[in-house]
């Protein structure tokens, strides 16, 4: 038996996941920390000796977070151990019970304990620290990288992605200003409860800015325009799902429409995250 670490998350939580994994002891004596165990086992599983950061996959569906993320835009993290061939050999069979786990899966519950400690550290960090440990900056970097991939895909078509590129650049600039304010607050260069509340609310509610009320084409229950389950495999994640679905259908007009909707939502997210935008939640 070999357990591998598996993580899927919305990008704003990646830094938090990495930081806290480094503070938890490894369940395996071969490694120092849970982070090292995660990196080492995934490197072995994928035969990638050059892996320098543990992989975090895009979040899909098939679990309890689906409604929170895909319908109302609540940032989500899913973490687990998995076997090389899947979740674990008896998953969703009649043998999937405490007795199997105690006898074969994790007899001393060492792996359960360390993952429980990790989950607790994340919950405590989100609940107790003054400045919310999510990262709009990580989110902006991910969207920028995804846009570069989209530009490459569209390079052989008649669809011009330049408006998308420009909007993403404006979003990145607004996020950088927000992140600078956040750093200034952490370094006590600025203060005030109104500034703190604004920083935290923008981090907490950024995902909701990418929710499109009408939902994805033919998938109205999935409303997040940056990340959603893949239309071909709902357990896997897809980026820019509305655009990707239209491209897969080879429908240029629908692709242009979906690209326009996506641009509008990124513009809304830019306005939301801008430092000078005062948020007044009821």
Buried (B, 14 or more C-beta within 10 A) or exposed (E): EEBBBBBBBBBBBBBBBBBBBEEBBBBBEEBEBBBBBBBBBBBBBEEEEEBEEBBBEBBBBEEEBBEEBBBEBBBBBBBBBBBEEEEBBBEEEEEBEEEBBEEEBBEEEBBBBBBEBBBEBBEEBBEEEEEBBBBBBBBBBBBBEBBEEBBEBBEEEEBEBEEBBEBBBBBBEBBBEBBEBBEBBEEEEEEEEEBBEBBBBBBBBBBBBBBBEEBBBEBEEBBBBBBBBBBEEBEBBBBBBBBBBBBEEEBEEBBBBBBEBBBEBBBBBBEBBBBEEEEEEE
